[in-house]
Amino acid sequence: AAMAQWEREEISERVAASVPIRAKLGKPLGGAAPYGYQWKDRELIPDPKEAPIRRLIYELFVEHRRKKTVARLLNEAGHRTRNGSKWSDTTVERLVRDPTAKGLRRANYTKSRGPKKGWDLKPEAEWVVSHVEPIVSDDLWNQANGILDGRRNGKRPAKKAVQLFAGLVHCHCGGKMYVPSNTPKYVCYRCRNKIPVDDLAAVFQEQLRDFFFSPEEITRYLAGADETMRSKEETLTVLASEAEKLRADMEKLSRLYLADEISKEGLGRHYRPLEERLGQIENELPALQGELDFLKIRLLSSDEVFAEARDLYSRWPSLTPEEKRQVVENITEEIIVGTGEIEIRLCYLPSPTPPPRPSGPREIMAKGQRNFTGSSRRRAGTRPGRRPCRCHAPP
């Protein structure tokens, strides 16, 4: 017995010593591949069926900022986890946190506390990180994890914006400006700086007059749109393939029942979940195909994109508040209200994923923002007796 115990300990030590070496070589260490990936020829590569769903999880979370909402939308669309279960907020958070999606696979970073007692993280110095093909971009991964980090620090998911420029207006002193219920003005609670809501809306509308795209920017926009369409096409292919598989499984169950190899209760127990999921997928397929067709129609040529960008100023008064808010979120980095001037920092164009807020002037310049100058831009929002403001943005 003593010799057998010694041999078990020796084997355990040799296996433990080989784990870091195998991890550094990129070899599998046992267990299933992360969701969205598969092992093929001893290499971790994206799974063509799961990768679009893994990417969709990040996109939905950045858009809605709620784990349970993402899980509900995935379930309603007919998506399921690898073992066929419904999505939960815990699973969504675990996948969002996993850096494998951005191309960094961690190995040898956990240790077991014992059978059915959970896992602990090892010291970071013992982790082995290897590079794999990414599913999402670094920016998208950082945005999603930034939301989770903010939640951990006590920040709750923000409510839906009511004001047109809510969350984007800052005072020159560094504080945010809000619209209290007792006054139609954006107010800074630090220095009591104020600006009327209507004046700021008029200033922004005038800025749209000079919001044009260059040919290079149109090309960049179309490249991003092509990537979005490619992602939707992959998701559409995965859903169609899953629907065919579900129909085949339902057909097998029906044959078993007709051949008296399965009882009526057994048929119902296995058939109903498949039928429910197939119905969800069949409802999702037309909507996804419609989005894809809409994108293809809207992006037939760069001339159409350019014409719509130039026409935005004239169409602005006829847009709904929701459409205006979407435009503001897509093309506005920040609005700074100073003493006698308003600084509106505009992006060139909307990107497929919302850009992170810049942290300094150098980052702002690197994003390619335009310079808007001119005193006439404030006239539309100037009232008699008010001090005119000058609108500009950093080069």
C-alpha angles and dihedrals in degrees: 000000000000092000091049091051091048090050092051091051092049092051091047092051092048092050091048091050092051095051097078091045093051090045092053089050090053093242122147116266097199130273131075124310117256115273108278094031138078137194112247123169088348091302129112110236133163115277109234091217100044102032095074090051092048089052091047090056091060093045093050093046093051089049100045102022092210126106096205091049091053091048091049093049091049092050093046090051090056097252119143136184122261093272093048097258125135119262120262133192090250092056091046092053093047092053093044090053094048108101092202088090091065092047104270114113116195121209134174091022101121137052129197122247090206139287109335092349100108134240137286129208117250121225109287091240089068095052118110114211121192131178122248133170108288124233097195133028123260091246093055092046092048092049093052094046091044088060091051092047091052090050090053090053091057101270113137122209109281119249120243111282116256100182120064095240099029112152094012102074116091131175122236087247090064100256126120120252123226137184110241119210093245099056136038092228138098105245132193109215092203102058100006092241110165142190127178116250092231093051093053091048090051092049092050092049090054090051090060089065090074097037101115133150125230120221090256092054092047088054091051091048092050090049090055091047090050089054090051091051091047090053092050091048090053091050090048091052092049092050093048091050091048091050091054091050091050092050090051091050091049090049090052091052091049091052092049090052093048089050090052091241093122131039126240091251092049091049092052093046093054100030101053097061090049092048092049093050093045090053091052092050093047089053092048097047097067092046092050092045089050092053090049093049090047091053092048092051093047094049101045092121141002089238090066092051091049092048092051091049091052091046095052094092094054093045095047097093092052096051120105119245090254092052091047091050091051091051091048093051092048101048104028125083099174144334117216118193112204136170105294096347142067122213114205113187110201129186120223094244144338117279128211090256125035110261118238116254111267117251099206147000094273092055090048091053091048090058091061105243122181129241115240117188136159137102096235092071092076096051095085091060099036119111126198111278094018126119110248118238129218116225121209142145131214116267 
